[in-house]
Amino acid sequence: MKISRDSDTIEIDGPPRFDYGQKVRSRMVIRNDGTFPGKEIGDVLVNKGDVGYVASIGTFLQQFYIYGVDFYESGHMVGMKSRELELAEK
């Protein structure tokens, strides 16, 4: 498995790409990396194309915004980077 490094990106120098309550769509499959309780490592949490709403905005490593997205159909609240999301409605 290839690990994606974003070490040159300092996303928090600007405003968040998404705002609270915005409807977003996952651009990729998201698997449990061990931080989601009640699921095995590697279990699929979000499929590409799943729709959810931004419920929280935090930061990670003083570098990235992390969006807590409520994927209401699956019942999962998943932390995602902006590159993993797109607006569901323009």
N, C-alpha and C positions, 0 to 999 in steps of 0.2 A: 504494500500500500504506500503510495507516494504522499508525503506530507507537504502541504502547501505553506510556504513561508511568505509573510507579508511584512517583513521587517523594515522595509523602506517606506512604508505607508504610515503616516501620522494623521489618521482620519479625524481625531478630535480637535485638530487645529481649526476646523470649520464647524458649521452647524450640522446637526443630525440630518441624514438624508430623508428619513421618515419621521412622522409625528404621531403622537398618541391618537389611537382610534383609527388610524388609516388602515384601509383594507389592502393587504399585501398577498402576494403569491410566491410560493417557494420556487426557486429556479433550479433546485437540485434535490436529490434524496438526502435526507439527514438521518444518520444512524446514532444510536446511543454510544457516547464515548466513555460511559461509566459515570456520568454525572446526573443521569435521569433515574430517579428511584423507581424500583418496581419493574424495571426492564433489564434484560441481559445486555451486556456489551455487544454492539453490532446489530441489535434489533432496530428495525426501521421505525422512526418516530414520525417522520414527515415524508410524503412522496412528492416528487416533482409535480408542480401544478396545484398542490393543496393551497387552500385559501384560509387566511386567518386575519386577526386584527392586532395591531401593535398595542400592547398593554403596558409595557415599561421600556425605558431607555436607560441603559447603564454604560459603563466603560469597562474595558479589559486591557490590562497592561499599559495603562495610560497612553493608549495608542488607537484603539478601535471603539466604535459604538457597538454595543450589543443590544439587540432589540428582543425583548421578551414578547413573543408572538403567541397569541391564543388561537390555536387551531381547534375551533369549537366542535367540529364534526368528530374528530378523534379524541377530544378531551385532553390534548397535550398542550402544555405551555412550554415552548422551546426557545432558548436563547440562540439568536442567529446574527451573523454579520450582514452588513448591507449588501455585499456582493452575492449573498445567497438569496436575496429577495428582490422583488420588483413590485411596482404598484399594480393592484388588481384592476383598478378602474382609473382611467385618465381623467 
